Every structure is written in structure tokens, then in C-alpha cells.
Amino acid sequence: MDDAALAQRFGAIEAQLKLISQHLGVECPPFAGAAGDAGSAGVAGAADGAVPTEVLELAQAGKEIQAISRLRQLTGMSLVEAKRIVDGL
């Protein structure tokens, strides 16, 4: 896997961990290269936590179904959870 693919995958894993932590009411530790840092791993901040930049761009372009689908591919989350996140962007 190349560096960009790894960075994107790690970003998706971090986003999923943040969502799980938020759901459980447990503070999630900050990640190196988190959104807003110079070393961002392709993740942008959102109201419900961090989501991959690619998903954010799809949602902002009005492509909600594609954004939900891509978020599920990257994180393995359920349809209901992915829809809730994309609807909140």
C-alpha cells in the first residue's frame, strides 16, 4: 500500500474510533496529524467528529448517497450510522 492509501486508511480508522468514543461517552485521545495539523491524514473536521476528506467533498457536492457509500467502504460502519454522519455534514 502506498503512503497516500495508508494515510487515508488511518484517517478512516481514526474517524471510526472517534465515533465509537463519542457514542460511549469516552474521551478520544488526539491523533498525530489530526485535522488542522500540517500532517493531516486526509481527514477533515465535522460536527460529528472527523470524516475522510473524500466523503466531506462528496457530501458538499450534493452527492449524499455516494458519500454514505464511501464512508461505509472506508470505515465499515452501518448504513444508519453513515447516513447520520453524512446528513450532519
C-alpha positions in Angstrom: 0.0 0.0 0.0 1.4 3.4 -0.9 1.7 6.3 1.7 -1.4 8.1 0.5 -3.6 5.0 0.8 -2.2 4.2 4.2 -2.8 7.8 5.3 -6.4 7.6 4.1 -6.9 4.2 5.8 -5.5 5.5 9.1 -7.7 8.6 8.8 -10.8 6.4 8.4 -9.8 4.2 11.4 -9.2 7.4 13.5 -12.6 8.7 12.4 -14.3 5.4 13.4 -12.5 5.4 16.8 -13.7 9.0 17.4 -17.3 8.0 16.6 -17.1 5.0 18.9 -15.6 7.0 21.7 -18.2 9.7 21.2 -21.0 7.1 21.3 -19.6 5.6 24.5 -19.1 8.9 26.1 -15.3 8.3 26.4 -12.8 11.0 25.6 -10.8 10.1 22.5 -7.1 11.0 22.6 -5.8 13.3 19.9 -4.0 11.7 17.0 -0.8 12.9 15.4 -1.6 14.7 12.2 -5.2 15.3 13.2 -7.4 17.6 11.2 -6.0 21.1 11.2 -2.4 19.9 11.6 0.2 20.2 8.9 0.4 16.4 8.7 -3.3 15.7 8.2 -4.1 12.2 7.0 -6.9 13.2 4.6 -9.4 13.8 7.3 -11.4 17.0 7.8 -13.3 18.1 10.9 -17.0 17.8 11.0 -19.8 18.3 13.5 -19.9 14.6 14.5 -16.2 14.1 14.5 -13.6 13.7 11.8 -14.6 12.2 8.4 -12.4 11.4 5.4 -12.0 14.5 3.2 -13.2 12.5 0.2 -16.6 11.9 2.0 -16.8 15.5 3.0 -16.2 16.6 -0.6 -18.9 14.2 -1.9 -21.4 15.5 0.6 -20.6 19.1 -0.1 -21.1 18.4 -3.9 -24.6 17.2 -3.1 -23.7 13.5 -3.7 -25.0 12.2 -0.4 -25.6 8.6 -1.5 -22.0 8.4 -2.8 -20.7 10.0 0.4 -22.6 7.5 2.5 -21.4 4.6 0.4 -17.7 5.7 0.5 -17.9 6.3 4.3 -19.1 2.8 4.8 -16.4 1.4 2.5 -13.7 3.3 4.4 -14.9 2.6 7.9 -17.1 -0.5 7.8 -19.8 1.4 9.7 -23.5 0.6 9.3 -25.8 2.3 6.8 -27.7 4.1 9.6 -24.6 5.5 11.2 -23.0 6.6 7.9 -26.3 8.3 6.9 -26.5 10.1 10.2 -22.9 11.4 9.8 -23.3 12.5 6.2 -26.7 14.1 7.0 -24.9 16.1 9.7 -22.3 17.5 7.4 
